[in-house]
Amino acid sequence: MPKTAKKSRKTSKAAFVRSFPSSTPAKEVVAKAKAAGIALSDAYVYNVRATSKTKKSGGGGARGPRRGPAPTVHVTGGRGAEDLLRAVASELGLARAIGVLQAEHSRVRRLLGN
């Protein structure tokens, strides 16, 4: 049974569909809409239900909240480079940062022939 089944056109089609539990078959919703003088299709019922599900979830969605761009760091001296290295290590994680540095160290040694 619909929560607010009115036979007047004051109820929108979407509101009429939403008034039924989602467990109600679409064909049954279409039949009751026809009895109430509202023309619906099965596809319309599925569409309204799918749209209602996405609006209820809210928040940042599946991808999560968006992050802004990474802060820009200007290197002006020896101390700034060390600070930049620390910032990168904290962003990547210490183990990953060490791995990157070791790979670069090996690459430079190969280039220099050591």
Secondary structure, DSSP 8 states (H G I E B T S, - for coil): --TT--SSTTS-HHHHHHTS-TTS-HHHHHHHHHHTT----HHHHHHHHHHHHHHHH-TT-TT-S-----------SHHHHHHHHHHHHHHH-HHHHHHHHHHHHHHHHHHHT-
